[in-house]
Amino acid sequence: MRKLFTLYLLLSLVVPVSAFAEEMKIGVVNTARILNEAPQVKMAREQLQKEFSEREQGLGKIREELKRKEEKLQRDSAIMNEEQRRQLEHELVNGKRDFVRAQNEFREDLNIRQNEVFSKVQNEIQQVIHQLAREQQFDLVLENYVYTSQRVDITSRVLQRLNQQADANRQSGAQGN
């Protein structure tokens, strides 16, 4: 009798939920695909690359200079006098310390800027998703899922909107110049 009651209870819970679910309009967004294909994300990456490439190249030059000094010390330490060797070692220690500090500052600045830029892009993506959901009367939009059917996947529609917005922004930027 207890098993029968449990079965009845489970069935009574499942039936209303399934009837309710049929009436709901559900959409699903593949966030990973949006982050790979949205032009706003690509433009943000390019912007950061332009902004930080000069500093990154400068760090590369410093790294190469330190490497040359290290090689010189290894190669020529036997023929250097004590003062020359000590001077070069001192330059290397100070150079490495300065390089590590500059590299850490670069990473921190890059991380801060990435967070600023991508936060702005994420807000834009969320606005597009919300706008699309309201216009097309979705009851529920999910992100970061394990599996979904193509029937409820609205990622292509979101990307289409994002592309339209990016095109409009490029055109308004070109007209402003």
Backbone bond lengths (Angstrom), bond angles and torsions (degrees), N, CA, C in turn:
res aa  C-N    CA-C-N  psi(-1)  N-CA   C-N-CA  omega(-1)  CA-C   N-CA-C  phi
1 M - - - 1.449 - - 1.523 111.28 -
2 R 1.327 114.89 -39.51 1.461 119.17 -179.28 1.525 110.85 -63.95
3 K 1.323 117.92 -39.98 1.466 122.53 178.41 1.518 110.60 -63.97
4 L 1.276 116.64 -40.20 1.458 121.63 178.77 1.523 110.91 -63.94
5 F 1.323 116.28 -42.92 1.463 120.80 178.45 1.532 110.44 -63.27
6 T 1.331 117.77 -42.57 1.467 122.57 178.85 1.527 109.92 -62.46
7 L 1.324 117.31 -43.95 1.455 121.44 177.91 1.518 110.98 -61.72
8 Y 1.307 117.06 -43.48 1.469 122.00 178.74 1.526 110.11 -62.14
9 L 1.308 117.14 -42.87 1.457 122.29 -179.40 1.529 110.32 -64.02
10 L 1.311 116.99 -44.97 1.462 120.99 178.60 1.527 111.72 -62.59
11 L 1.316 116.55 -44.23 1.459 120.04 179.18 1.522 111.73 -64.14
12 S 1.296 117.24 -37.65 1.462 119.73 -179.91 1.526 111.13 -68.31
13 L 1.310 117.04 -28.54 1.466 120.44 176.96 1.522 111.72 -78.61
14 V 1.315 118.09 -38.12 1.454 122.77 -176.09 1.527 111.78 -71.54
15 V 1.285 118.87 -42.45 1.466 122.05 -175.65 1.520 112.32 -60.40
16 P 1.321 120.26 -51.01 1.464 118.71 179.42 1.527 112.67 -64.10
17 V 1.327 118.19 -36.55 1.457 120.78 179.83 1.521 110.24 -65.17
18 S 1.316 117.63 -43.40 1.456 119.65 -179.42 1.525 110.67 -67.98
19 A 1.330 118.00 -37.17 1.465 120.34 177.24 1.519 109.75 -65.60
20 F 1.323 118.00 -39.46 1.458 122.13 178.73 1.525 110.46 -66.96
21 A 1.330 116.67 -40.81 1.464 121.34 -178.27 1.522 111.48 -64.61
22 E 1.322 118.01 -32.63 1.456 120.95 179.62 1.525 111.08 -66.76
23 E 1.300 117.87 -29.65 1.450 121.20 -179.06 1.524 112.14 -82.39
24 M 1.307 117.84 -19.79 1.461 121.62 -178.18 1.522 110.51 -77.83
25 K 1.318 115.65 142.57 1.460 121.11 173.14 1.521 106.82 -102.42
26 I 1.327 115.02 114.42 1.458 121.39 -174.51 1.522 109.50 -113.94
27 G 1.332 115.45 138.15 1.452 122.17 174.82 1.514 109.32 -125.84
28 V 1.316 115.74 152.79 1.446 121.06 -179.38 1.519 108.38 -130.97
29 V 1.351 116.32 138.62 1.462 121.83 -179.49 1.526 108.64 -119.29
30 N 1.315 115.61 129.04 1.457 122.47 177.24 1.531 107.42 -85.99
31 T 1.310 116.54 97.14 1.463 122.33 -175.80 1.527 111.84 -61.78
32 A 1.312 117.28 -40.58 1.467 120.50 -179.92 1.524 110.39 -60.65
33 R 1.310 117.21 -41.45 1.465 120.81 178.39 1.530 110.91 -65.88
34 I 1.315 116.82 -41.16 1.467 120.86 177.92 1.528 108.99 -59.24
35 L 1.330 117.29 -46.76 1.459 121.03 -178.01 1.520 112.69 -68.04
36 N 1.317 117.85 -22.82 1.466 121.22 177.01 1.525 112.61 -86.31
37 E 1.333 117.53 -30.75 1.460 119.96 -169.74 1.521 115.58 -113.59
38 A 1.299 119.31 -16.60 1.469 120.52 -176.41 1.527 110.33 -67.79
39 P 1.317 117.07 131.67 1.472 119.69 -179.75 1.524 112.41 -63.72
40 Q 1.314 117.91 -27.67 1.461 121.00 178.87 1.529 110.52 -63.77
41 V 1.326 116.60 -37.66 1.460 120.81 179.30 1.524 109.56 -69.77
42 K 1.328 116.39 -42.21 1.465 120.01 178.69 1.525 110.93 -63.09
43 M 1.329 116.78 -42.51 1.467 120.46 178.79 1.526 110.89 -65.17
44 A 1.323 117.07 -37.36 1.471 120.73 178.85 1.526 110.09 -64.69
45 R 1.323 116.96 -41.95 1.475 120.28 178.02 1.524 110.83 -63.32
46 E 1.330 116.25 -43.60 1.469 120.04 178.65 1.521 111.19 -62.64
47 Q 1.321 116.40 -41.61 1.462 121.43 179.09 1.533 110.22 -60.26
48 L 1.316 116.71 -46.09 1.456 120.36 179.12 1.526 111.35 -65.22
49 Q 1.316 116.50 -38.35 1.465 120.56 178.46 1.527 110.20 -61.56
50 K 1.322 116.53 -46.00 1.470 120.14 178.54 1.521 111.35 -62.93
51 E 1.317 115.15 -42.10 1.454 121.34 -175.95 1.528 112.58 -66.06
52 F 1.323 117.58 -35.32 1.452 120.43 -171.58 1.526 114.39 -112.50
53 S 1.311 118.83 -2.35 1.466 120.02 -175.58 1.529 112.17 -66.16
54 E 1.316 117.58 -37.43 1.468 120.27 -179.04 1.538 110.58 -64.30
55 R 1.322 116.08 -44.65 1.466 119.39 178.23 1.525 111.25 -65.08
56 E 1.325 115.67 -38.01 1.459 119.67 179.68 1.530 110.48 -65.02
57 Q 1.316 116.47 -41.07 1.467 120.56 177.16 1.525 111.00 -64.71
58 G 1.334 116.51 -38.93 1.460 120.64 176.84 1.516 111.85 -60.81
59 L 1.327 116.52 -41.24 1.460 120.33 176.63 1.531 111.01 -64.13
60 G 1.319 116.01 -37.27 1.468 119.92 177.76 1.520 111.48 -63.68
61 K 1.321 117.29 -38.84 1.471 121.05 178.31 1.522 110.72 -66.63
62 I 1.325 116.37 -41.68 1.469 120.06 177.95 1.521 109.81 -62.68
63 R 1.346 116.93 -42.99 1.469 121.62 178.96 1.529 110.60 -59.09
64 E 1.329 116.14 -44.25 1.468 120.39 179.93 1.525 111.40 -65.65
65 E 1.315 117.86 -39.52 1.460 121.67 178.53 1.527 110.35 -63.73
66 L 1.321 116.59 -43.04 1.463 119.92 177.05 1.529 111.31 -62.90
67 K 1.311 115.91 -39.06 1.463 120.47 178.87 1.530 110.35 -64.11
68 R 1.335 116.63 -41.87 1.476 120.03 178.13 1.531 110.92 -63.07
69 K 1.326 116.51 -42.09 1.471 119.64 179.69 1.525 111.04 -65.15
70 E 1.338 116.76 -38.93 1.460 120.67 178.19 1.528 110.74 -63.78
71 E 1.320 115.59 -43.68 1.470 120.15 178.73 1.521 110.97 -63.58
72 K 1.325 116.41 -40.00 1.459 120.56 178.81 1.523 110.43 -63.89
73 L 1.336 115.79 -42.00 1.459 119.48 179.14 1.528 110.59 -62.61
74 Q 1.318 117.61 -43.91 1.465 120.89 179.69 1.527 111.24 -66.20
75 R 1.320 115.23 -41.28 1.454 121.04 -175.69 1.531 111.98 -73.57
76 D 1.334 115.94 -43.97 1.464 119.77 -169.65 1.520 114.70 -107.72
77 S 1.315 119.86 3.55 1.467 120.53 -175.49 1.525 112.46 -60.84
78 A 1.319 118.04 -30.57 1.465 121.19 -179.13 1.529 111.57 -70.11
79 I 1.325 117.10 -29.18 1.476 119.22 -177.79 1.529 112.81 -100.15
80 M 1.326 117.85 -4.88 1.473 121.65 178.43 1.518 109.40 -82.10
81 N 1.324 114.58 150.43 1.464 116.56 171.86 1.522 107.91 -78.93
82 E 1.304 116.38 168.68 1.464 122.65 -175.13 1.526 111.89 -57.13
83 E 1.319 116.65 -43.79 1.471 121.68 -177.94 1.532 111.09 -64.25
84 Q 1.333 117.62 -44.49 1.473 121.47 179.42 1.532 110.97 -62.82
85 R 1.328 115.41 -44.06 1.465 119.18 -179.63 1.533 110.72 -64.30
86 R 1.323 116.26 -44.61 1.460 120.26 179.47 1.535 111.15 -63.29
87 Q 1.327 116.03 -39.88 1.478 120.39 178.23 1.527 110.69 -62.61
88 L 1.317 117.07 -45.41 1.473 121.02 180.00 1.533 110.67 -66.28
89 E 1.321 117.79 -40.76 1.467 120.56 176.64 1.524 110.75 -61.81
90 H 1.322 116.16 -42.23 1.462 121.47 178.30 1.532 110.38 -62.00
91 E 1.324 116.72 -44.23 1.475 121.06 177.50 1.525 111.01 -60.77
92 L 1.323 116.03 -40.97 1.469 119.90 179.21 1.525 111.64 -65.21
93 V 1.308 117.59 -45.61 1.468 120.77 -178.97 1.526 109.63 -62.55
94 N 1.321 116.69 -48.08 1.473 119.86 179.09 1.523 111.58 -65.14
95 G 1.323 116.59 -40.82 1.461 120.89 179.58 1.522 111.95 -62.93
96 K 1.330 116.37 -43.46 1.467 120.17 178.96 1.525 110.60 -64.69
97 R 1.323 117.02 -41.96 1.457 120.63 178.97 1.534 110.27 -62.71
98 D 1.329 116.20 -45.66 1.466 120.37 178.48 1.527 111.32 -63.92
99 F 1.336 115.37 -38.63 1.465 119.85 179.18 1.518 110.76 -63.92
100 V 1.327 117.24 -45.69 1.467 121.16 179.85 1.523 109.58 -61.91
101 R 1.318 117.07 -42.07 1.469 120.41 179.18 1.536 110.20 -63.65
102 A 1.330 116.61 -46.20 1.471 120.39 179.42 1.522 111.10 -63.43
103 Q 1.314 116.69 -39.18 1.465 121.28 179.38 1.527 110.49 -65.44
104 N 1.324 117.29 -42.25 1.469 120.85 177.92 1.522 111.22 -64.78
105 E 1.315 117.19 -42.25 1.466 121.00 177.55 1.526 110.38 -62.34
106 F 1.323 115.89 -41.30 1.465 120.87 178.03 1.521 110.52 -60.01
107 R 1.329 116.78 -48.27 1.475 120.99 -179.72 1.528 111.48 -61.82
108 E 1.330 115.68 -43.48 1.460 119.20 179.50 1.528 111.00 -63.15
109 D 1.335 116.32 -46.78 1.465 119.99 178.92 1.521 111.41 -61.70
110 L 1.327 116.11 -41.93 1.463 120.38 179.21 1.531 110.22 -64.14
111 N 1.325 117.80 -44.52 1.465 120.75 179.70 1.520 111.67 -62.46
112 I 1.318 116.58 -43.79 1.462 120.22 178.96 1.519 109.97 -61.57
113 R 1.316 115.99 -46.23 1.471 120.14 -178.60 1.524 111.32 -66.90
114 Q 1.339 117.60 -39.94 1.468 120.67 176.97 1.518 110.25 -59.90
115 N 1.321 116.35 -44.54 1.464 119.85 179.47 1.521 110.82 -61.23
116 E 1.325 117.78 -41.91 1.468 121.24 178.97 1.528 110.88 -62.32
117 V 1.332 115.09 -51.53 1.467 120.78 -175.26 1.520 111.16 -65.63
118 F 1.327 117.45 -47.18 1.457 119.76 -176.27 1.525 112.51 -74.70
119 S 1.305 117.37 -24.94 1.461 119.65 173.40 1.524 109.88 -64.89
120 K 1.308 115.50 -42.09 1.470 121.08 177.17 1.534 110.44 -62.09
121 V 1.323 116.59 -43.62 1.470 121.20 179.57 1.528 110.26 -65.89
122 Q 1.321 117.42 -42.35 1.462 120.06 179.20 1.525 110.96 -62.66
123 N 1.313 116.97 -39.13 1.471 119.83 176.70 1.523 110.72 -62.29
124 E 1.317 116.56 -41.87 1.469 120.53 178.78 1.525 110.76 -63.18
125 I 1.318 116.94 -42.51 1.464 121.20 178.61 1.525 110.03 -63.58
126 Q 1.323 117.29 -44.89 1.464 121.08 178.99 1.526 111.17 -61.33
127 Q 1.330 117.12 -40.05 1.463 120.06 178.33 1.523 110.78 -62.24
128 V 1.311 116.80 -41.47 1.468 120.56 179.12 1.530 109.84 -64.57
129 I 1.322 117.47 -43.08 1.464 120.56 179.19 1.525 109.98 -62.37
130 H 1.319 116.84 -45.42 1.472 120.35 -179.46 1.533 110.98 -64.30
131 Q 1.308 116.18 -42.60 1.471 120.55 179.89 1.530 110.35 -62.73
132 L 1.302 116.44 -46.20 1.468 121.41 179.16 1.529 110.30 -62.57
133 A 1.323 117.14 -42.30 1.475 120.85 -179.75 1.529 110.86 -63.37
134 R 1.329 117.20 -41.06 1.475 119.92 178.99 1.527 110.64 -67.98
135 E 1.327 116.55 -46.03 1.459 119.94 -177.76 1.522 112.37 -63.06
136 Q 1.317 116.71 -39.44 1.457 120.41 -176.51 1.532 111.78 -98.26
137 Q 1.302 116.23 10.41 1.465 124.61 172.07 1.529 113.75 55.85
138 F 1.319 115.47 49.64 1.452 119.86 173.69 1.518 108.10 -79.72
139 D 1.320 116.36 140.91 1.459 121.55 175.78 1.525 110.87 -85.31
140 L 1.322 115.40 -28.71 1.449 120.30 -175.14 1.519 108.71 -151.86
141 V 1.344 116.97 132.00 1.464 122.33 173.91 1.522 106.83 -124.18
142 L 1.326 115.70 126.47 1.460 122.39 -177.92 1.522 110.19 -110.08
143 E 1.332 115.05 148.27 1.460 121.79 173.95 1.523 108.22 -125.01
144 N 1.327 115.85 164.05 1.461 122.12 174.97 1.525 112.59 53.71
145 Y 1.276 116.51 66.17 1.457 123.22 -177.29 1.517 110.32 -108.97
146 V 1.294 115.85 168.86 1.454 121.55 178.39 1.525 109.93 -90.62
147 Y 1.315 117.14 -44.72 1.467 121.46 -179.06 1.518 108.51 -151.28
148 T 1.327 114.86 146.60 1.456 120.99 172.55 1.527 108.80 -153.91
149 S 1.292 115.89 157.43 1.461 119.48 176.00 1.534 108.43 -86.49
150 Q 1.306 115.99 159.59 1.469 121.24 179.05 1.528 111.33 -63.75
151 R 1.296 116.69 -21.84 1.462 121.54 -177.77 1.526 111.75 -61.43
152 V 1.333 117.74 -34.15 1.458 120.46 -177.34 1.525 113.19 -108.26
153 D 1.338 117.89 -2.96 1.467 121.31 -178.67 1.528 109.57 -77.95
154 I 1.328 116.71 116.78 1.464 121.55 -178.73 1.531 111.54 -108.29
155 T 1.321 117.08 14.84 1.458 121.94 -177.64 1.525 111.58 -57.27
156 S 1.328 117.49 -43.05 1.474 120.45 -179.04 1.523 111.12 -62.14
157 R 1.316 116.65 -38.04 1.468 119.84 178.73 1.529 111.06 -67.41
158 V 1.330 116.06 -38.97 1.470 119.84 178.02 1.529 109.55 -64.87
159 L 1.328 116.56 -44.65 1.470 120.08 178.80 1.524 111.44 -62.51
160 Q 1.314 116.51 -39.51 1.468 120.10 177.81 1.529 109.92 -59.53
161 R 1.333 117.51 -44.87 1.476 121.80 178.08 1.522 111.25 -62.58
162 L 1.321 115.59 -43.87 1.461 119.40 -179.70 1.524 111.07 -63.15
163 N 1.335 116.95 -39.56 1.465 120.69 176.43 1.524 111.06 -63.76
164 Q 1.327 116.51 -41.49 1.464 119.97 177.91 1.525 110.74 -62.43
165 Q 1.318 116.98 -42.72 1.464 120.06 179.05 1.518 111.18 -64.96
166 A 1.317 116.57 -41.10 1.464 120.19 179.56 1.522 110.51 -64.15
167 D 1.342 116.79 -41.97 1.468 120.59 177.26 1.521 110.92 -62.14
168 A 1.320 116.53 -43.36 1.466 120.73 179.28 1.522 110.64 -63.60
169 N 1.338 117.01 -40.18 1.467 120.51 178.43 1.520 111.51 -66.11
170 R 1.338 117.20 -39.54 1.475 120.47 178.51 1.520 110.22 -65.82
171 Q 1.349 116.88 -41.54 1.452 120.16 179.86 1.523 111.52 -66.25
172 S 1.325 117.46 -41.51 1.459 119.15 179.77 1.527 110.14 -69.82
173 G 1.335 117.45 -31.53 1.459 120.74 175.88 1.512 111.95 -69.93
174 A 1.347 116.79 -36.61 1.467 120.92 178.67 1.524 110.68 -70.24
175 Q 1.338 117.19 -35.26 1.453 120.43 179.37 1.523 111.41 -72.56
176 G 1.334 116.13 -28.56 1.460 120.43 -179.18 1.517 111.62 -73.51
177 N 1.342 118.23 -20.75 1.471 121.24 -179.21 1.462 113.04 -82.54
